[in-house]
Amino acid sequence: MAKGKETVYADRKPALNSERIAHLREQAAAGANRTKLAKEFGISRRFIST
């Protein structure tokens, strides 16, 4: 039986909801330190784009 496009992390809760994503993007656009933002939001710096 083929698994198809199932994800390994199907039961994992998303780290950020849409409200927190908007807040993160707002702060990043304002020039906030990305390392501090990553720690505050519990995510990797890699996921914070410019």
Phi and psi in degrees as GROMACS dihedral restraints (atoms count N, CA, C in turn):
[ dihedral_restraints ]
;  ai    aj    ak    al  type     phi  dphi    fc
    3     4     5     6     1   -80.2    20    10
    4     5     6     7     1   140.2    20    10
    6     7     8     9     1   -79.5    20    10
    7     8     9    10     1   -23.5    20    10
    9    10    11    12     1    73.0    20    10
   10    11    12    13     1  -136.8    20    10
   12    13    14    15     1  -103.3    20    10
   13    14    15    16     1    33.4    20    10
   15    16    17    18     1   -68.3    20    10
   16    17    18    19     1   149.3    20    10
   18    19    20    21     1  -101.6    20    10
   19    20    21    22     1   148.4    20    10
   21    22    23    24     1   -67.2    20    10
   22    23    24    25     1   -32.0    20    10
   24    25    26    27     1  -100.7    20    10
   25    26    27    28     1    40.3    20    10
   27    28    29    30     1   -59.4    20    10
   28    29    30    31     1   -33.0    20    10
   30    31    32    33     1   -95.2    20    10
   31    32    33    34     1     1.6    20    10
   33    34    35    36     1   -79.6    20    10
   34    35    36    37     1   133.3    20    10
   36    37    38    39     1   -75.6    20    10
   37    38    39    40     1   136.5    20    10
   39    40    41    42     1   -59.2    20    10
   40    41    42    43     1   142.2    20    10
   42    43    44    45     1   -67.9    20    10
   43    44    45    46     1   -33.8    20    10
   45    46    47    48     1  -131.1    20    10
   46    47    48    49     1   139.7    20    10
   48    49    50    51     1   -92.7    20    10
   49    50    51    52     1   175.1    20    10
   51    52    53    54     1   -62.1    20    10
   52    53    54    55     1   -32.7    20    10
   54    55    56    57     1   -67.2    20    10
   55    56    57    58     1   -43.6    20    10
   57    58    59    60     1   -70.0    20    10
   58    59    60    61     1   -33.5    20    10
   60    61    62    63     1   -63.8    20    10
   61    62    63    64     1   -44.1    20    10
   63    64    65    66     1   -61.7    20    10
   64    65    66    67     1   -42.6    20    10
   66    67    68    69     1   -63.9    20    10
   67    68    69    70     1   -42.7    20    10
   69    70    71    72     1   -62.4    20    10
   70    71    72    73     1   -46.6    20    10
   72    73    74    75     1   -62.3    20    10
   73    74    75    76     1   -39.2    20    10
   75    76    77    78     1   -61.7    20    10
   76    77    78    79     1   -46.9    20    10
   78    79    80    81     1   -67.3    20    10
   79    80    81    82     1   -39.8    20    10
   81    82    83    84     1   -64.6    20    10
   82    83    84    85     1   -40.5    20    10
   84    85    86    87     1   -66.7    20    10
   85    86    87    88     1   -28.7    20    10
   87    88    89    90     1   -79.7    20    10
   88    89    90    91     1    -4.1    20    10
   90    91    92    93     1    94.7    20    10
   91    92    93    94     1    18.7    20    10
   93    94    95    96     1   -65.2    20    10
   94    95    96    97     1   153.1    20    10
   96    97    98    99     1   -63.8    20    10
   97    98    99   100     1   122.4    20    10
   99   100   101   102     1   -68.0    20    10
  100   101   102   103     1   -31.8    20    10
  102   103   104   105     1   -65.8    20    10
  103   104   105   106     1   -44.4    20    10
  105   106   107   108     1   -65.7    20    10
  106   107   108   109     1   -39.4    20    10
  108   109   110   111     1   -62.6    20    10
  109   110   111   112     1   -43.7    20    10
  111   112   113   114     1   -60.3    20    10
  112   113   114   115     1   -43.5    20    10
  114   115   116   117     1   -66.2    20    10
  115   116   117   118     1   -42.5    20    10
  117   118   119   120     1   -61.4    20    10
  118   119   120   121     1   -40.5    20    10
  120   121   122   123     1   -93.5    20    10
  121   122   123   124     1    -4.7    20    10
  123   124   125   126     1    70.9    20    10
  124   125   126   127     1    36.0    20    10
  126   127   128   129     1  -129.9    20    10
  127   128   129   130     1   173.9    20    10
  129   130   131   132     1   -83.4    20    10
  130   131   132   133     1   149.6    20    10
  132   133   134   135     1   -59.4    20    10
  133   134   135   136     1   -28.7    20    10
  135   136   137   138     1   -56.7    20    10
  136   137   138   139     1   -29.4    20    10
  138   139   140   141     1   -89.4    20    10
  139   140   141   142     1    -0.1    20    10
  141   142   143   144     1  -101.1    20    10
  142   143   144   145     1   107.0    20    10
  144   145   146   147     1   -94.3    20    10
  145   146   147   148     1   165.4    20    10
